[in-house]
């Protein structure tokens, strides 16, 4: 037992106090023995150092050791982190615990599942999906499901498009379960679309999305292209404007986030990157000489270049150094490989172990690659960033609905406000059509809508 607890009486008092902390924070009683066991294991890790004398680096080293043990599941690892968080933040009240990024260790290590965009797009995942389907199309029509996956992944549609199309196809087939799939056609599609508009009260954009999915299904999967669907009830398609934060709101939002996620949020606002693009940045994508960042295989499978905020230059280099040290530890522990896109892993067998291919924002612990079963350190899960943004907006008392995409909207709007050309902004955002970029002109004092209210002209 730790030398800071020298007697049986003091030992019991220590654990009684710790259990009281667990009760205050409503940890279920059945978990108390496990929390105590986690703390005991941490004590045994450095038996000659008292608990109060241990530093954030000691806790980090211990969590890294635990994180490299694949037999520890994600929920077990989170429980171990929570046990130490309550010990140091609430019981011992160590000064460093306030700045320690507990969330990074507890929640940001979420493994990339087989549906995640990083690994789900590979062709070898198709057999696993068809063997164990979790949707109506896969269970009722496995051959059609396989064909759907193939025709989606050969031209490399985005994972979000695949999920959306599959969801609408499932709903369509379940809506017509009484009919033979071979005889489904235009009238069945029209009745389904009317059902969405009249019964489900979906928006015009949602109905159009369903129609696109069914057109794809009949043309590419069933190989029976739809003809004239005929008239059907269509809801109005409202025109939405993006939610944009002003610069003061952005400052307040960023001030609520610490650690690596603070760097990621500033990078997203400073470059206009989507959250999935930000978490997927690799070391080789940073170009300090030309002050730019390469965004690879973004929406539409296109590469583009965004400006590197020079105010983040030193922090990005420091983050690269952290990744280097972490990569060396992974290599010494027998890991160190990283997921490579397309066929690069076969073309360059050793590239997956090179530092330049490592993610700039790695997960706090390695995880199993769902394609191969190999233990690899993937990138930070995007849900951790999204969760941090929601919490920051709440803590900053921002009334607007703030998401990760709000930073991208704010980036584009603030660039236009500062006088940047709209074509330049279009290129930085990766839009195909300048009309898409034009939505950000709604807050600018340009065009026919820039008028003063007549009320402001009255002398009241």
N, C-alpha and C positions, 0 to 999 in steps of 0.2 A: 504493500500500500504506500501511497505517496507520503513522503516525510512531512508534508504539511498537515497530516492527520495522524499524529503519533500514538494515540491511544484508542482502545475500543470504544470508550465513551465518546470521544471526539469524532471518531469515525461514524458512529450511529447518529450523532447530532448533525454531521455533515450531510448524510444521506436523508435525514428527516427534513432538513432545510431544502435540499434539492427536490424532494418529492413535493414539498409545499409549493415550490416554483412551478412544478409540472401541473399541480392542481389549479394554480392561479391562471395559467395559460391553457387550461382545459385540455390537457393531454389525457386521453382515456386511461383509466386505471389499469386496464389489461396491458398497456404498453409501458407502464412504469418499470417493470423488471428489465425490459429491453433497453430503455434509456439509461438505466443504471449500468447495465453491462457495457454499453457503448463508452460511457465515461471511464469505467474500470479498464477497458482495453486501451484507451488513450493514456491513462495514468501509467499503465505497464509499458507503454511505448518509450517513455523516458522516465524511469522510476527514480532517478537521482535528481530530477529537477522538479521543484514544487510547482503546483498548478498555477499559482499567482505569478510565478517567475517566467512562465512560458510565454512566448511571443506569438504574433500572428504568423510568423514564418514557421514556427513549430506546428501550429494547427494546419497550415497549408501543406507542409511536408507530410503530415499524417493523412490528410485527405487525399493527397496524390497517391500515397501507398494504397489506400483503400480503393481509390478510383481505378487502379490498374488491376484490380481483382475482378474478372468478368463474372465470377459466380455470385457476386453481390448484385442483386437486382436494383433497379432505379429507385423503387420505393424504400428499400432497405438503406440505400445510400443516403437518401433524403432524411431518413430517420436518424442516422448517425450524425449528419450535419446539424440537424435540429437539436440533438442532445447537447452538442458542444456549444451551439448558439445560446441556448438557455443557460448553460453553465457559465459562460463568460460574459454574456450581455446582461443577464438578469440576476445571477447569483454572485459571481465574483466581481462583476461590474468593471472589468478591465478597460482601461482607457482606449486601447487599440480596437476593441470589439465594435465600437460605433462606426469605424471606417472600414471594417472588414466586410468584404462583399459576400455575405452569407448566401444571398440569392443566387449568385453565380455558381456556387457549389451545390446548393440544394435543388434548384429548379432548372438551371441552364444546361445541365448534363442530360437532358431528355434525349433518348436515342432517336436516330432517324429510322422511322418505321418503313415498311415496304411501300407505303403510299407517298413517302416524302419525295419532293421534286428532285432531290440530288441523286437518288438511287432508283426511283421508280421508272425512269424513262428508259432503262437499259433493256435490251431485247431478252436477255436471259431471265428476267423476272416474269416473263409471260407464262412459262410452264408452271411456276409456283402459283401464280394468280389463278390459272385455269384448274390446277389440281385442287385448290382449296378456295373455291369462289365464295364471296360473301354478298352476293347480289342476285337479283332475280334472273337476269340474263345469263349469268354464269351457271346457275343451278338448273335452269330449265333448258337452256340451249348452249351447252358448253362449246360446240364448234363455232357458233356465231360469236360467242364471247371471245374466243381465241382470234377469230378474224377481225373483230373490232379492235382488239389490242394491237394486232399487227398493222392494220391500216392507220391507226392513230400514231404509232411509234416509228414507222419507217420514214414518214415525212417530218417526224419530230414536232407534233403538236405539243403545246404546253401541257403540263400535268393538270393545271386548273381546267383547261378546256376538256381534257379527257374525263375528269371527274364530273364536270357539269353535263357533258353529253351523255355519259353513262347513267347519271341520275335521271335525266329526262327520258331516255330510252326505257329504263326500268319502269318508270311511272306510266309510260304509254302502254307497254306490254301488260302491266298489271291492270290497267284500265280496260283492256280488251282481252282478259283471260278466257272469256267464253268463245273467242274466235280463233280459228287456226291461223298461225302466224304467216303461213304461205298465202293466205287470202286477204291479208291486211293491205289497205291501199289509201287512196286519196281521201275518200269519204271518212275513213276511220281517223285519219290525221285531222281533218276538219272538225269532226265531232269532239276530238280530244282538245283541240285548241279552243273551241267554244266552251267546253267544260271548264277550262282554266280561266277564261275571261268572265263567265257568268256565275259559276259556282265557287271557284277558288278566289275570285277577285284579284287575280295577279295583274301586275302592271304591263303596259305595252312592251317594255323592254324584256320582261321575263317571258312573255308569250313569244316574242321574236326569237329569244334564245332557245326556247323549246322547239320552235319550227326549224331552226338551223340544225339542231341535234337530230331531228327526225329526217330531214333532207339528207344529211350525212349518212344516217343509218340505212336508209333505203338505197341510196346510190352506191355507197362504198362497201357496206357489209352485206345487205341483202342482194345487191347488184340488180335492183329493180327500181331505177330512178322514178321519182314521183312525177306525175303529169300535173295538170291544172287542178289545184286543190279546190278551186271555186271560192265563192264568198263565204266568209265566216266572221263571227263577232270579234271585233278588235277593240281593246281598250285604248284610250288616248295615251300617248307616250309623252309624259311631262318632261320639260327641259330642266335639268338640274345644273346648278352651278357649284363649283368646288368650294369646300370650306377652307379658308385661308387664315392663318394667324398673322397678326402684325408682328413687327420685330420685337416689341416689348413682350408680347405673349410668348414668342419663341424663346426669348431670354429667360423668362420665368419658368417655362417648361424645362429647359435644359438645366437650370439651376437645381431642379428637384432630383436629378439623376446623378449618381456617382459611379466610379469604377469604369470598367471597359464599356458598359452600355452608354455612359455619357459620351465617350469617344465615338461610339457607333451612331448615336443620335445626331451629334454635331456633323459627322461625316455625311449622313443621309440628308440633312438640311443643306449642307455646303456643296453637295454634288447633285442632288435630285435623284439619287438612287432609290429604287424600291427596296423593301426590307429583305426580300430574298436575294437581291443582288448584293446587298451590303454584307450579309452573313457569308456569302459564297466567295468573297474576295480572297485571292491567294497572294502569297508573297511576290510572285513574279508579275502581278498585275500593277504593282506600284512603280511608277517611273518618276523618281525625284529629279532627274536631269531635265526632263521636259515638263515637270510639274503637272502630271496627269495620272489618271487611273483608268485602266482598261476594264470595262464591264463586258464580260464574255457570255455569250449564249443567253442573252436576256430575252425578253418577250419577242416572239417571232424568230427565235434562234439567231439573233443578230448581235454582233459586237459593236460597241461604241466607246468613245473616249469622253471622260468627264474631267473637269479641272480639279486638281488637287488643292484643297484649301491650304495655303502656306502657313496659316496659324496652327495647323495640325501637323506640320512636317516633323517637328521634334517628337511629338507624341506617337506618331505613326512609326518612326524609327525605334522608339522605345518599345512599342508593341511588337515590332519585328524581333527585337532582342529577346523579349519574353518568350516568343514562339520558338526562337532558336534554342534557348535553354530547355524549354519543355520538350522540344523534339529530341534533344540529346538524351534526356531522361527516358523518353519513350523507347529510343533505340537501345539503350542499356537494359531496359526492362523486357526487350524482345518484341516490341511493337514498332511504331514509327512509320507505318505505311499510311497512305491516304487514298481516298477514292479519286480515280482519274476518269475524265469523261471519254466517251466513245471508245475507240480502240487504242488509245495511247498506252494503256497498261501492257498490251501485247507488243506494241511497236517499240516501246522503251521500257523493258522489264524492271529496271532499277529506278525509274523516275519517281515511282510512288514513295520512295524513301528519301528523296532529295528535299532539302529545305525549301527550295523555291516553289515547290508544288504544295506546300503546307498552307492550310487556311490561316488568314490573318487573325481571325477571331475563332480560335478552336474551342471545342466543348471542354468543360472542366474535367471530363473523364472519357477514356476510350469507350467505344461501343461496338457491338457486333454488326458487321455489314450484312443486311438481310439478304443480299444476293449470294454471297459466298460463305458467310459464317466467320470470316476473318475479323479479328479484333483490330479496329482502327479508330483513330481519333478524328471524328467528323467535325464539322463547323458548329458553332453555336446555333441552337434551334431558334427559328425566327419567332416562335411564340413567346420566348423569353423577352425579346425586344418589344413585341407588341404589348405584353403585360406591363413592362416598365413604362411605356408611353401612357397607357391608360391610368396607371397609378400616379405618374408625374402630373398629368393634366388635372386629376382630382386634387392632388396636394397643392397645385398652383392655383386652384379655384378658377380654372378656365371653364366657362360655361359652354363654349362651343364643343361640338363632338370632335374629339381629336383621335386620329388613328395614325398608323405609320405613314399612310399615304398623304396625310395632311402636311407633313414636312416636305414632301415632293411638290404638292400644290403651292406651298409657301415659297419654296425655292424658285419656281417658275414665275410666280407673281412678283416677287421682290426683284428678280432680274429684269423683268419688263419695266417695273417702276424706276429702276436705276438707269434705264435707257438702252438696254440690250435689244438687239434686233430679234424679231419674233422668229425668223428663220434659224438664228443661232440657238435660241431656246428650244425650238423644235428638234434640232439635231442633238442637243444635250439630253433631251428627254427620250429620244429614240422614237418619236412619233412618225408614222408614215405620212400622215396628212396634216398640213398646217392648220386645217380647220379644227383638229383636235386641240392644238395649242392655243387657238383663239379663245377658248373658254376662260383663259386666265386674264383676258383684257377687261373682265367685268368690274374690276376694282380700280382701273386706271382712269385718269382724267383725260381720256381720249375718245373720240367718236361722238356720235349724236346723243348718246345717253349721258354725257357729262354736262348736265344742266343743274342750275340751282333751283331749289324749291321756291315757289312764289311766296310761301309763307315767310321765308327769310328776308323778303324785300319789303314787308310791311313794317311800318313804324308803330309798333305796339307799345 
